[in-house]
Amino acid sequence: MPASRGLMYLVLAALLVGGRYIYNNYVAPDTDRQGATTLVDFSGEEETASAENTAESSASSAAPRKKAKRTGWAELPAEVEDKDLYYAYHTISEEDSRDNRRTYTACFSRELRCPLWVAAPLHRSYTGDIERTDSYQSDPKLPTNIQPLLSRSYGGEYSRGHLLGSAERTSSREANIQTFYVSNIAPQLRDGFNAWGGAWNNLEAFVDRQLCADTLYVVTGCLFTEYEDTDGTVIKPTTHSNRNDSKRVGVPTAYYKALLRTRSGRSGKSVRECKAQELKCAAFIVGHRSAQGRKPSAEEMISIEELERLTGFEFFANVKNAPKHEANARDWGLQ
């Protein structure tokens, strides 16, 4: 009898652990009390006791923990356990599930009051004839008190710059409105950067030319540490007083785009099912400064592995065969 009771307890424990894993990874939205989609605080969670877990925990206690979410979404970086970071997932029809295609996922910094990255799939099926809504507003999936008020531009020389462009989501009004959520907006210099012919505007146009019959996966992000541009210009971190609420926001020192797609562009396969030789990926970084006429070049291109070292994020975490160590300029039409 005692032996059978012990076996029953072991089976129940296994079911609880397995059920909890499935719920946390595939069911639970990880929402906080205010309805914000944010990273689960693991500090109060019990873990399965084992010598391996204990040793791993001791060895990495100083390093942030990372966890891939939404395993079917190829564009996602791994989430980092950090109380400063909040995550928001957006699909086109969020209330009634008429269109479950994703608009974007954002990683937002409470301290900087700015997104660190926005990840999204790009495909022509997301574009249509919907006009730009200009509906700047708080992200309903993030706590309001961590977001800057952006009813007008930041003030001074900074415009409200999109990470996922409004033009990339014109198949429905709902999708376009979401691109104007604060979680997708960061301060960008107007002259020579975000304006027509500016360095960032030209990089956005370059990325649009990479669209194909298969899906292009893009992570657009910001750096906030000191950055040395390709010509040796050093851009130092700074903050700016937002004229809408007088609170300070972080100003990026550089912006980047990480790209992943199939080489052929018409394989009809998911990138998660492709071999490494069937895929290509690279990152492009632009220093946040006025540079009218600057166009994407091989000098601005680095491998995804290099970007990971630079940012601390793990990109394309759900695509095991992504060739993150490679960055070939010719693959992207550059010399």
C-alpha positions in Angstrom: 0.0 0.0 0.0 2.7 2.6 0.9 4.6 1.7 -2.4 1.5 2.2 -4.5 0.7 5.5 -2.7 4.2 6.7 -3.4 3.8 5.8 -7.1 0.6 7.7 -7.2 2.3 10.8 -5.8 5.0 10.6 -8.4 2.5 10.3 -11.2 0.5 13.3 -9.9 3.7 15.3 -9.6 4.7 14.5 -13.1 1.2 15.5 -14.4 1.4 18.8 -12.5 4.8 19.7 -13.8 3.9 18.7 -17.4 0.6 20.6 -17.2 2.3 23.7 -15.9 4.9 23.6 -18.7 2.2 23.4 -21.4 0.1 26.2 -19.8 3.1 28.5 -19.4 4.4 28.0 -22.9 1.3 27.6 -25.0 -1.8 28.8 -23.1 -1.1 31.5 -20.5 -0.7 35.0 -21.9 1.5 35.9 -18.9 -0.6 39.0 -18.1 -0.1 41.1 -15.0 -2.9 42.5 -12.9 -3.2 45.5 -15.2 -3.6 43.3 -18.3 -0.1 44.0 -19.6 1.5 41.2 -21.4 4.8 41.0 -19.6 7.5 38.6 -18.6 6.6 36.1 -15.9 8.5 36.8 -12.7 10.3 33.5 -12.0 11.6 34.5 -8.6 8.7 33.0 -6.8 8.3 29.9 -8.9 9.2 26.5 -7.6 11.4 24.4 -9.8 11.8 20.7 -10.2 14.5 19.8 -7.7 17.5 18.1 -9.3 21.3 18.3 -9.1 21.4 19.5 -12.7 19.0 22.4 -12.1 20.8 23.4 -9.0 24.2 23.5 -10.7 22.8 25.4 -13.7 21.1 27.9 -11.4 24.3 28.5 -9.4 26.4 28.9 -12.5 24.2 31.4 -14.2 22.6 33.3 -11.3 24.2 36.5 -12.4 23.0 36.2 -16.0 19.4 37.1 -17.1 17.3 34.0 -18.0 16.0 33.7 -21.5 12.9 31.9 -22.7 11.5 31.5 -26.2 7.8 32.2 -26.4 5.2 31.4 -29.1 7.3 28.7 -30.6 5.6 28.9 -34.0 6.5 32.5 -34.5 9.8 32.6 -36.4 10.6 36.2 -36.0 10.7 36.2 -32.1 13.9 36.8 -30.1 14.0 35.0 -26.8 12.5 36.9 -23.9 14.8 38.0 -21.2 13.9 37.8 -17.5 14.2 41.4 -16.4 11.8 43.5 -14.3 12.5 46.5 -16.6 11.1 44.7 -19.7 7.5 44.2 -20.8 6.3 42.2 -23.7 3.2 42.8 -25.8 1.9 40.5 -28.6 -0.5 41.9 -31.2 -2.7 40.1 -33.7 -4.8 41.9 -36.3 -8.2 41.1 -34.8 -7.5 40.8 -31.1 -11.0 40.9 -29.7 -13.0 38.5 -31.9 -10.2 36.4 -33.6 -11.4 37.1 -37.1 -7.8 37.5 -38.3 -5.2 35.8 -36.1 -2.3 36.9 -38.2 0.2 38.7 -36.0 0.9 42.4 -36.3 4.0 42.6 -34.2 5.6 41.7 -30.8 7.3 44.4 -28.8 9.9 44.4 -26.0 9.4 47.6 -24.1 11.7 49.2 -21.4 9.9 50.8 -18.5 13.1 52.8 -17.6 13.8 54.1 -21.0 10.0 54.5 -21.9 10.9 53.2 -25.3 10.8 49.9 -27.2 14.0 47.9 -27.4 12.8 45.8 -30.3 9.8 45.0 -32.4 9.5 41.7 -34.2 7.2 41.1 -37.2 6.6 39.0 -40.3 6.5 40.9 -43.5 4.6 39.7 -46.6 2.5 41.4 -49.3 -0.6 39.9 -47.8 -0.3 42.5 -45.0 -0.5 45.4 -47.4 -3.7 46.8 -49.0 -5.4 50.1 -49.6 -6.1 51.2 -46.0 -4.9 54.8 -45.5 -2.5 55.7 -42.7 -4.5 56.3 -39.5 -2.1 58.5 -37.5 -3.8 57.1 -34.4 -1.0 57.6 -31.9 -2.0 56.0 -28.6 -0.9 54.0 -25.6 -0.5 50.2 -26.1 -3.5 48.6 -24.2 -1.4 45.6 -23.4 1.2 47.6 -21.4 0.7 49.5 -18.2 -0.2 53.1 -19.1 2.1 54.6 -16.5 5.3 53.2 -18.2 4.4 54.7 -21.6 5.2 58.2 -22.8 2.3 60.4 -23.9 2.7 60.9 -27.7 -0.4 62.9 -28.8 2.2 65.1 -30.5 5.8 64.5 -31.5 8.5 64.3 -28.8 9.5 67.9 -29.4 12.7 69.5 -30.6 14.4 67.6 -33.4 12.8 64.2 -32.7 9.8 62.7 -34.6 7.7 59.7 -33.6 9.5 57.0 -35.5 7.9 53.7 -36.3 9.9 50.5 -35.8 7.3 48.5 -37.8 6.2 50.9 -40.6 2.6 52.0 -41.0 3.0 51.1 -44.7 3.7 47.4 -43.7 0.2 47.0 -42.2 -2.4 48.4 -44.6 -4.5 45.3 -45.2 -6.9 46.3 -42.3 -7.6 49.4 -40.3 -7.1 47.5 -37.1 -3.6 46.5 -38.1 -2.6 50.0 -39.1 -3.9 51.4 -35.8 -1.7 49.0 -33.9 1.4 50.3 -35.6 0.7 53.7 -33.9 0.8 52.1 -30.4 3.6 53.6 -28.2 5.2 50.2 -28.0 6.1 50.6 -31.7 7.4 54.2 -31.5 10.8 55.6 -30.6 12.4 59.1 -31.0 14.1 59.6 -34.3 15.9 62.6 -35.8 13.9 64.1 -38.6 16.6 65.7 -40.8 18.8 63.3 -42.6 17.5 60.2 -40.7 13.7 59.6 -40.6 12.8 62.0 -43.4 12.7 61.1 -47.1 16.2 60.3 -48.3 17.5 60.0 -44.7 19.7 57.0 -43.6 16.9 55.2 -41.8 14.3 55.9 -44.5 16.7 54.4 -47.0 17.2 51.3 -44.9 13.5 50.8 -44.6 13.1 51.0 -48.4 16.0 48.5 -48.7 14.2 46.0 -46.4 10.9 46.4 -48.3 12.8 45.3 -51.5 13.6 42.0 -49.7 9.9 41.0 -49.7 9.2 37.7 -51.5 6.6 35.0 -52.0 7.9 33.4 -48.7 7.7 35.5 -45.5 10.5 37.9 -44.5 11.0 38.0 -40.8 12.3 41.2 -39.3 13.4 42.4 -35.9 13.8 46.2 -35.7 15.5 47.5 -32.6 17.3 50.3 -30.8 20.7 50.6 -29.1 21.0 52.8 -26.1 24.7 52.3 -25.3 27.6 54.4 -26.8 27.9 53.5 -30.5 30.7 54.0 -33.0 29.4 54.4 -36.5 31.1 52.9 -39.6 33.0 56.2 -40.3 34.3 56.4 -36.7 31.7 58.9 -35.4 30.9 58.2 -31.8 27.3 58.6 -30.7 26.8 58.9 -26.9 23.7 58.0 -24.9 21.3 60.7 -24.1 17.7 61.3 -23.0 15.1 63.8 -24.1 12.3 65.6 -22.3 9.0 64.6 -24.0 7.0 67.8 -24.5 3.7 65.9 -24.1 4.3 64.9 -20.5 7.7 66.4 -19.5 9.1 63.0 -18.7 12.4 61.9 -20.1 12.7 59.2 -22.7 15.8 57.3 -23.8 17.2 58.4 -27.2 18.7 55.5 -29.2 22.3 55.8 -30.3 21.6 53.5 -33.3 18.8 51.5 -34.9 19.1 48.1 -36.5 17.1 45.6 -38.5 17.7 41.9 -38.3 16.4 39.9 -41.3 15.7 36.2 -42.0 14.1 34.6 -45.0 14.6 31.7 -47.4 17.3 32.1 -50.1 15.0 31.3 -53.0 12.1 33.4 -51.7 9.6 31.0 -53.2 10.2 27.7 -51.4 6.7 27.5 -50.0 8.3 26.1 -46.8 8.3 27.4 -43.2 11.8 28.7 -42.3 11.5 26.4 -39.2 11.5 23.4 -41.5 14.4 24.6 -43.7 18.1 23.5 -43.6 20.7 26.2 -42.9 21.7 26.3 -46.6 18.2 27.2 -47.6 18.2 30.3 -45.4 19.9 33.6 -45.2 20.0 36.2 -42.4 21.9 39.4 -41.5 21.6 42.6 -39.6 22.0 46.2 -40.7 22.9 49.0 -38.2 22.6 52.7 -38.7 24.0 55.2 -36.3 21.3 57.6 -35.0 22.5 60.8 -36.6 21.8 63.0 -39.6 23.1 61.4 -42.8 21.1 62.5 -45.8 21.5 60.2 -48.8 23.2 57.4 -46.8 22.2 54.0 -48.2 22.6 50.5 -46.9 26.0 49.0 -47.6 28.1 46.0 -46.7 29.9 48.2 -44.1 26.6 48.5 -42.2 26.0 44.7 -42.3 26.9 42.3 -39.5 26.0 38.7 -38.7 23.1 37.9 -36.3 25.7 36.4 -33.9 27.5 39.8 -33.8 24.2 41.6 -33.2 23.5 39.2 -30.3 26.8 40.0 -28.7 26.1 43.7 -29.2 22.6 43.7 -27.7 22.5 40.7 -25.4 19.3 39.3 -27.1 19.0 36.0 -28.8 17.4 36.5 -32.2 15.3 34.1 -34.2 15.2 31.8 -31.2 12.5 29.5 -32.8 14.5 28.8 -36.0 17.2 26.3 -35.0 18.9 26.2 -38.4 19.2 30.0 -38.9 22.7 30.6 -40.2 23.4 33.4 -37.6 27.1 33.3 -38.1 26.9 34.3 -41.7 26.4 37.7 -43.3 27.0 37.8 -47.1 26.5 41.1 -48.8 25.8 39.5 -52.1 22.9 37.5 -50.6 21.1 40.9 -50.1 22.0 42.5 -53.4 25.0 44.5 -52.1 28.6 44.5 -53.2 
